[in-house]
Amino acid sequence: MAASSRRTSVLLLAVAVAAAACSTASAQTRLGKLVVTGVVPCNTGTLIDVATSPAFPDAKVEPRCGGNAVAGGTTSRDGSFAIEADMTNALPALVGACQLVVDTPLAKCNATLPATGALVSYLQGPLGGMLSGVFRLTPVGFSFRMN
Ligand SMILES: *[C@@H]1O[C@H](CO)[C@@H](O)[C@H](O)[C@H]1NC(C)=O
């Protein structure tokens, strides 16, 4: 009886070790996370100063890396947003080429502003993300672009 229960616990231990090894392996193949945070201004212009502009609530924002959308989100009432995306195989190489595109026209936050065109900003962050597996990017400055 005692021997069989010890065999059972050895078996359970083996299962636990195998499960731990598996989860470690899958954590290694996952390349990390992209975290994009910022505040969208309700304004036109070039390199808009977010601090002196009204906020843009309920704006659809889309980080694009190498021209491809990697995720999407919406700003909250104060114009801020936070987006997380899993790194795919191609993404780390493209982190230097990411932009944030605001898909909601400015007329939505201020009727006197254009109903076409979009705010766009390059995204930048510390390259130390390469070590921690978390790339944190923020907009460096929104500019209005006709499209
Ligand atoms: C709307 O935009 C116009 C033109 O930029 C500006 O003068 C006005 O103050 C804005 N209104 C609000 C409520 O921010």
The ligand as a MOL file (V3000), in Angstrom:
LIG
                    3D

  0  0  0     0  0            999 V3000
M  V30 BEGIN CTAB
M  V30 COUNTS 14 14 0 0 0
M  V30 BEGIN ATOM
M  V30 1 C -12.3970 73.1270 -32.1760 0
M  V30 2 O -11.4160 73.4460 -33.1410 0
M  V30 3 C -11.2780 74.8330 -33.3980 0
M  V30 4 C -10.2900 74.9930 -34.5460 0
M  V30 5 O -9.0410 74.4200 -34.2270 0
M  V30 6 C -10.8240 75.5410 -32.1280 0
M  V30 7 O -10.7080 76.9160 -32.3550 0
M  V30 8 C -11.8300 75.2580 -31.0080 0
M  V30 9 O -11.3550 75.8000 -29.8010 0
M  V30 10 C -12.0520 73.7770 -30.8430 0
M  V30 11 N -13.1090 73.5250 -29.8810 0
M  V30 12 C -12.9080 72.7920 -28.7890 0
M  V30 13 C -14.1100 72.5980 -27.9080 0
M  V30 14 O -11.8380 72.3040 -28.4950 0
M  V30 END ATOM
M  V30 BEGIN BOND
M  V30 1 1 1 2
M  V30 2 1 1 10
M  V30 3 1 2 3
M  V30 4 1 3 4
M  V30 5 1 3 6
M  V30 6 1 4 5
M  V30 7 1 6 7
M  V30 8 1 6 8
M  V30 9 1 8 9
M  V30 10 1 8 10
M  V30 11 1 10 11
M  V30 12 1 11 12
M  V30 13 1 12 13
M  V30 14 2 12 14
M  V30 END BOND
M  V30 END CTAB
M  END
